[in-house]
């Protein structure tokens, strides 16, 4: 059984919710869990910078007495790195980038039995269908989880965008009527997460 922890995004704007989320990621994994940090949804030139920041931040966000051992995921070693990890945290970013990388692997089999934590775009890619704030359109995920996902729900995300603020009611309605209408919709506010075991 794989434990998925799907976050809506906006963690840096919600420190209390970020603490709860990262505590959930390492829960029950001992005091030195091996945490693989995946930045595949980010431009390649940003991975090391993001990882350096994670090494500073994540240690402050997990439960007292827990000191995770972090490793940066690299595509050429990804499968081996997953085997040697207890949990995987997959950053958000661009929906197309994360899909590009994940389609190269045998997902979900490569992380069977692990804890997989996602954020925004990486939550999208695991779902069957989603509405993306960046592209402002409906897309299909890899269908790993039989759900629909709407990240950053009802937030100020995109308020400064030249296209204008997001109409969240309209986005939700479009997602509801898209694809398999029987699937549950996870429209989570920023920093919120849900746990799905499969």
N, C-alpha and C positions, 0 to 999 in steps of 0.2 A: 504494500500500500504506500503510495506516494502522498505526502502532505504538501498541498499547494497553499501558499499564503499570498493572496492577490491584493495588492495595494492600489489605490486610485491615483497616487502621485501627490506632489506638493508637500513632501515630507519636510523640506527645509523651512517651510512656512508654518509647520505644526510640530514643534519639538516634543511636546507631550505625547502626541500620537506616534511620532517617530520612535520614541523610547519604547512605547508599548509594542509597536511593530517589530523592532529588532529583538526585543525580549522574547517575543513569540517565535522568532526565527531560530533562536538557540535553545529554547525551552526543552529540557529533558535530554540535552546532548552533552552533559558534563560541564566541567569548568574550563576546558580548553578545546571547544569544538573547532573543527576545521571548516572554515567558511570560504567558499570560492566566490569571488566577486567577478561578475560578468558584465562587461561594458559594450557588448556587441551592438546595442542600439545607438551607440555614440560614435562620432567620427574617430577613426583609428588614432589620430594624433592626440586625442584627449584622454586615452585610456590610462596612461601612467599618472597623469595629473589627478584624474578622478580617483584613482586607486590610492594615491598618497593622501588625499583628503579623507577617503573612507577609513584609512588606517587610524587617522586622528579621531574621526567622528564616531565610528561604530563602537569603539571601546567605551565611549562615554554613554552610549545609548543602551547597552545590554545590562542585564541584571548585575548587581554588585557581586563580586567574587567570580564572575565569568570573564575570561580573557580569550576571546576567539583568536585563532591563528588564521590570518587572511592570506589568500593567494589570488593573484590576478589571472583570470581565464584568458587563454590564448587559443585560437582555433585549432592550430596544429596539435595541441596537447589536450584539448578540451575533454575528450572521453576519458583519458587517463586521469586527468585532474578531478573529474567528477567522482571516479572510483575511490580516489584518495580523500574525498571531502565528506563531511557530514551533512552540509547544507550548501545551497547555492543561492546567492542573491543576484538577481538580474536587474540592472538599472533600466530605467525608462529612456526614452529618446525618440528616435524616428521609427515609425511603424514598418517602413520598407527595409531599413537596415537590419532590424532584428529578424525579420522574416527571411531576408537574404541569407543570413548566417545560420538560422535554425533549420532551414530546408536542407542544409548540408549534412545534418546529423540524424540519427535514428531516434528522434524524439517521439514519445516519451521514454522509450526503453532504456536510453543511456542513463537516466537518473531514477530508475525504478527503485522505490523504497527510500528515497532521500527526501529531505525537506527542500522545497523549491519555492523561493520567495520572489515575487515579481512586483513591478512598479510601472504603472501607466502603460506605455507601449508594450512592455514585456507581458503585462496582463492581457492586453489586447490579443497578442499573437497566439496565446494559448486557447482563447475562446473560439467559438464557432463563428460568431458575427460580432462586430463592434462598430461604434461611431467614433471617429477620430477627431480630436480638437484641432490638431495641426492642419489636417487636410480638409476638415469639415465635410466629411463624407462617410458613407457606410463602406465597410470592407469586411472581407472574410478572413478569419484567423486560420490557424492550422487545425482547429476543431479538437484539440487535445481534451478540452473540457466542454461538456454540452451546455454552454451558457452563452449569453450575450453580455457584453461589457461596455460600460460608458465611464471613462476616467474623468477625474477633475469635476465631477458633477456639481452644478450650481455654484461654481467658484468664479473668481474674477479672471480665470485663465482666458487669455485672448482679448481682454478689454482694451488693450492698447494696439491691437492689430488693426491695420488699415481697412480690413474687411468689416470692422465693427465688432461689438461684443457678440458672444455666442448666445443663441436662443436655445436655452437648455430644454425647454418644453417641447420645442419642435424637434430637437435632436433625439430626445427620448421617444417621441411619437414615431419618428422615422425608423428608429431601431426596433421598436415594438412590432412594426408592420413588415420588417425585412426578414427574408429567409424563413427559417423554421420558427413559426409563431408560437410554438409550444415551449420554447426554451425560456428559462428564467432570465430576467435582466438584473444584472448587478450594476446599479447606478450609484456609485459610492462618492461621497464628498471627499475632498482632499484630506489625505492622511488616514482615511478609514481603510480597513482591510476586511477580507472574509477568508475563512479557511475552508478548503474543499479537499476531501480525501478521495483518492481514486487509485 
